[in-house]
Amino acid sequence: MGLIIYLNGEFVPEERAVVSVFDHGLLYGDGLFEGIRAYNNRVFKLKEHIVRLYESARAIDLKIPLSPEEMMEVVLETCRRNNLRDGYIRLVVTRGPGDLGLDPRKCLRPTIFCIAASIQLYPAELYEKGLELATVATRRNLPEACNPRVKSLNYLNNIYAKIEANLMGVPEAIMLIQEGYVTEATGDNIFIVKNGVLITPPPYLGILEGITRNTVMELAREKGIPVEEKVFTRFDIYNADECFLTGTAAEIIPAVKLDGRVIGSGRPGEITRELMRAFRELTKTDGPVIFPE
């Protein structure tokens, strides 16, 4: 039996979940999305995801015809229709159908769809032994051009970098800005640990302000681990004690090598493991319930 998809106010079988070839989300990447996780019959950080979606919509002047509360219910009901208690949710809002020109004013109504399924970004063993990273030539989009803080459907910048990572035979890539500062991976935020301090790039540098990223910083502060948002270069990763990536799909995954240089001991560090444990515990209790007991 296939999935049930929310599409523009209806729940339809996946084979009927179709959008127009004139939709500007397809033609131009003009739209937004959120990747959301469900754990233990709860949708994790749902409110935070919806807030980010609506902030992104405001940034691109896209008026969503549902209220944030209605959108949250769309997510929950999509999970219910698919009997999903643990899994991955993709919520998408496009500019909607228009003509073959760029003008968003020609798109009269956004397209909204929601998918509740599953995802596995990395093999399970990499969470135990850590993954290898490589720096790619593709630079991160400038905030003044296509701001990475908008979680848009235009992911070609990330895909260029992912292609390079694939060609180098590593599972993930690190992207820099033109000045050489580290921003993020192709689909995840990055953290390093140095002398007991947790460090991650600041949003103004040109990164997506990840929900998991912010959650990890909150967990670290609760545990008394100092947290700093500041710029750093590959030199700092090469000489870090620990390194890990964060993202909704990836959760928290250790990184143990960059550009052939071993990071720290070459194994996931204790602060990384402590935050992984704390994150797993938080997923058991955070977020609205899908199926009331």
C-alpha positions in Angstrom: 0.0 0.0 0.0 1.4 3.4 -1.0 1.6 6.6 1.0 -1.2 9.1 1.6 -0.1 12.6 0.6 -1.5 15.9 1.7 -2.0 18.1 -1.4 -3.8 21.4 -1.4 -6.4 20.6 1.2 -6.9 16.9 0.3 -5.3 13.6 1.3 -4.7 11.6 -1.8 -2.8 8.3 -2.7 0.7 9.0 -3.8 0.0 8.2 -7.4 -2.5 11.0 -7.5 -0.2 13.5 -5.7 0.7 15.5 -8.8 1.6 19.1 -9.4 1.4 21.2 -12.5 4.3 21.3 -14.9 3.8 25.1 -14.8 4.4 25.2 -11.0 7.2 27.6 -10.3 8.6 25.3 -7.6 9.4 22.9 -10.5 10.3 25.5 -13.1 12.5 27.8 -11.0 12.9 26.3 -7.5 10.6 29.1 -6.3 9.4 27.6 -3.0 10.2 26.4 0.4 10.5 23.2 2.4 11.0 21.8 5.8 12.4 18.3 6.7 10.9 17.3 10.0 11.3 14.1 12.2 8.8 12.1 14.2 10.0 10.1 17.1 8.1 8.0 19.6 4.6 9.2 18.5 5.7 12.9 18.6 6.7 15.4 15.9 10.0 16.8 17.1 10.4 20.5 17.3 7.3 21.0 15.1 6.7 24.6 16.2 10.3 25.6 15.4 10.1 24.1 12.0 6.8 25.9 11.2 8.2 29.2 12.5 11.2 28.8 10.2 8.9 28.0 7.2 6.9 31.1 7.7 10.0 33.3 8.2 11.4 31.9 4.9 8.1 32.6 3.2 8.2 36.2 4.4 11.7 36.6 3.1 10.6 35.6 -0.4 7.3 37.4 -0.2 5.3 34.1 -0.4 1.9 34.3 1.3 0.9 30.9 2.7 -2.9 30.5 2.7 -2.9 28.4 5.9 -2.2 29.7 9.4 0.8 28.2 11.3 -1.6 26.3 13.5 -3.4 24.9 10.5 0.0 23.9 9.0 1.0 22.1 12.1 -2.3 20.1 11.9 -1.5 19.2 8.3 1.7 17.7 9.5 0.1 15.7 12.3 -2.8 14.5 10.2 -0.4 13.4 7.4 1.4 11.3 10.0 -1.9 9.8 11.2 -3.1 9.0 7.7 0.2 7.0 7.2 0.2 5.4 10.6 3.6 7.0 11.2 5.0 7.3 14.7 8.7 7.4 13.8 9.9 8.7 10.5 10.6 11.7 8.3 8.2 14.4 7.1 8.7 16.6 4.1 6.6 19.7 4.1 6.7 21.8 0.8 5.2 25.1 -0.2 5.8 26.3 -3.8 4.9 29.6 -5.5 2.3 27.6 -7.4 1.4 27.3 -11.1 2.1 30.3 -13.3 3.3 31.0 -16.8 6.7 30.3 -18.3 8.0 33.7 -17.1 9.7 34.4 -13.8 7.1 36.9 -12.4 5.7 35.4 -9.2 2.7 37.7 -9.5 1.5 35.3 -12.2 1.2 32.5 -9.7 -2.2 32.9 -8.1 -2.1 30.3 -5.4 0.7 28.4 -3.7 1.0 24.6 -3.9 1.2 22.9 -0.5 2.0 19.2 0.0 3.2 17.0 2.9 4.8 13.6 2.8 5.3 11.3 5.8 7.7 8.5 5.1 11.2 7.5 6.2 14.8 8.4 5.6 18.3 7.1 6.3 20.9 9.7 5.4 24.0 7.8 6.5 24.7 4.1 7.3 24.3 3.2 11.0 28.0 2.3 11.4 29.1 5.8 10.7 27.4 7.0 13.8 29.8 4.7 15.8 33.0 5.2 13.9 32.5 8.7 12.4 32.6 9.9 8.8 35.2 11.4 6.5 34.8 14.9 5.1 36.4 16.7 2.2 36.5 20.4 1.3 35.0 21.2 -2.1 35.7 24.0 -4.5 32.0 25.1 -4.7 31.5 28.1 -2.5 28.4 28.6 -0.4 25.8 31.0 -1.8 26.3 34.6 -0.7 23.6 35.9 1.7 23.3 38.9 -0.6 22.5 36.6 -3.5 20.5 33.5 -2.5 20.4 33.6 1.3 21.0 30.2 2.8 18.9 31.1 5.8 15.9 30.7 3.4 15.2 27.0 3.2 14.3 27.2 -0.4 13.7 24.6 -3.1 16.7 25.9 -4.9 19.4 23.5 -3.7 21.7 23.5 -6.7 24.5 25.1 -4.7 24.4 22.2 -2.3 24.0 19.6 -5.1 27.2 20.9 -6.9 29.0 20.3 -3.6 27.5 16.9 -3.2 28.6 15.9 -6.7 32.2 16.9 -5.8 31.9 14.8 -2.6 30.7 11.8 -4.5 33.6 12.2 -7.0 36.1 12.3 -4.1 34.5 9.2 -2.6 33.5 10.8 0.8 29.9 10.9 2.2 29.9 14.6 2.9 31.5 17.8 2.0 32.5 21.1 3.7 31.6 24.3 2.0 33.5 27.6 2.5 32.7 31.2 1.6 35.0 33.1 -0.7 37.2 34.3 2.2 37.8 30.7 3.3 35.6 30.5 6.4 33.7 27.3 7.0 30.0 27.5 6.7 28.3 24.1 6.7 28.1 20.7 4.9 25.9 20.1 1.9 22.9 19.3 4.1 24.1 19.7 7.7 25.5 22.2 10.1 29.0 21.7 11.5 30.4 21.9 15.0 33.9 21.5 16.4 35.1 21.1 20.0 38.3 22.7 21.1 39.5 22.6 24.7 36.0 21.8 25.9 34.3 24.6 24.0 31.6 23.9 21.4 32.0 26.1 18.3 29.8 26.6 15.3 29.6 29.2 12.5 27.3 32.1 13.1 24.1 32.5 10.9 25.3 35.8 9.4 28.1 33.9 7.6 25.7 32.3 5.3 24.3 29.1 6.8 20.9 27.6 7.4 20.0 28.1 11.0 19.3 24.5 11.7 16.7 23.3 14.1 18.9 20.5 15.3 21.9 22.9 15.4 20.0 25.2 17.8 18.8 22.2 19.9 22.3 20.9 20.3 23.5 24.4 21.5 20.7 24.4 24.0 21.5 20.9 25.3 25.2 21.8 25.6 24.5 24.9 27.6 22.2 22.9 29.9 25.2 20.5 30.5 27.5 23.4 31.3 29.4 23.1 28.0 30.5 26.5 26.7 29.1 27.4 23.3 30.5 29.9 20.8 29.2 31.0 17.5 32.2 32.3 15.6 34.0 32.1 12.3 36.7 29.5 11.8 38.7 27.9 8.9 39.7 24.4 7.9 42.8 24.9 10.0 40.6 24.9 13.1 38.9 21.7 12.0 42.2 20.0 11.4 43.3 20.9 14.9 40.0 20.4 16.7 39.5 17.8 19.4 36.2 16.7 18.0 33.9 17.5 15.1 30.3 16.5 14.2 27.5 17.5 11.9 23.9 18.1 12.7 20.6 18.0 10.7 17.1 16.8 10.9 17.8 13.8 8.8 21.4 13.3 10.0 20.6 14.0 13.7 24.1 14.2 15.2 26.9 12.4 13.4 30.6 12.4 14.3 33.2 13.4 11.8 36.7 12.1 12.3 38.7 13.1 9.2 38.8 16.2 6.9 40.9 16.3 3.7 42.8 13.3 4.8 43.7 14.8 8.2 42.6 12.9 11.2 40.5 15.0 13.6 41.4 14.6 17.3 41.8 10.9 18.2 40.2 9.8 15.0 37.2 8.5 16.9 33.9 10.2 18.0 34.7 12.3 21.1 33.1 12.3 24.5 31.3 15.6 24.2 29.9 14.4 20.8 28.7 11.2 22.4 27.3 13.0 25.4 25.3 15.3 23.1 24.1 12.4 21.0 22.7 10.7 24.2 21.1 13.9 25.3 19.5 14.4 21.9 18.1 10.9 21.8 16.5 11.4 25.3 15.0 14.8 24.2 13.3 13.1 21.2 11.3 10.9 23.5 9.4 13.9 25.1 9.5 16.9 22.7 6.8 17.8 20.3 3.0 17.4 19.9 1.6 13.9 20.1 0.5 12.3 16.8 -1.9 9.6 18.1 -3.4 10.5 21.5 -3.2 7.5 23.9 
